[in-house]
Amino acid sequence: MPRVDYIPRPDPAFEAWFARFLEYAVANAAALGLTPADLLEIQVNKAAWGVAYSNYQTAQNAAKASTQTKQERRDAAEEMLRKFVKMIQARPGTTDAHRAGLGVTIPDRVPTPTDPELIRRQTPEMELDYSKPQQVTVHVGPNPKDERRNGFIWPATGFELQKIDGAVPPGTENLDALAWQHVGNYPHSPALVVIGRAATVTFRARYFDQLSNVGPWGPPESCSVTA
């Protein structure tokens, strides 16, 4: 039978065990044959351990808070940078040299031949955020719940978005026969769609590649936007 150490390994359990040990040792010193010097040594070590453990817990809590703050600031910085990059990329005067200097995407002006069948095997997922009145943020990609891990699957270079008023029940047949409206083509996720009123709308999306080959439409998603 393996020997079990009486001293607990986890720090919280050790702290509680040490406190009980000291309390009992002080109350029963004579019966245990402990001298005042023995008790002092135990108490000094208990105090030193207590200070170290408290400092450790404080540092751990500070590290967690620091990590959260760091991530929040990074998210804010990325959002700000993407806003300016989008503005700079859209300027007619922006050159590829400017893009290279900034370290942002340089458009591929000589499309590499792509097998049109590849894109037809890629179906995007979609997540709708309609928490703000009169608008929907549409996240499209392989990981629409987490934009930091939502890069398109090759060879997709963007997605097309369509919408239709009202809800489309699951299992509806012949979806292509419905009166879908083109919303836009987007080179990255998410897409912000302003509805401008209270309404129930349904979206669907599909990938396209650099040669405008398109993939299958993903399943439609409906939501109700408030006024």
BELBELTA-V644084 format. One record per run of one state. SS is the DSSP state (H for helix, E for strand, - for the rest). FROM is the first residue (numbers start at 1). TO is the last residue. Records with the same first field share a line. If there is no record, write none. Layout:
BEGIN
SS->FROM-TO / FROM-TO
END
This chain:
BEGIN
-->1-10 / 28-28 / 33-35 / 91-95 / 103-115 / 120-124 / 130-134 / 142-146 / 150-155 / 166-174 / 178-180 / 187-190 / 195-198 / 210-213 / 215-220 / 226-227
H->11-27 / 29-32 / 36-90 / 96-102 / 116-119 / 147-149 / 175-177
E->125-129 / 135-141 / 156-165 / 181-186 / 191-194 / 199-209 / 214-214 / 221-225
END
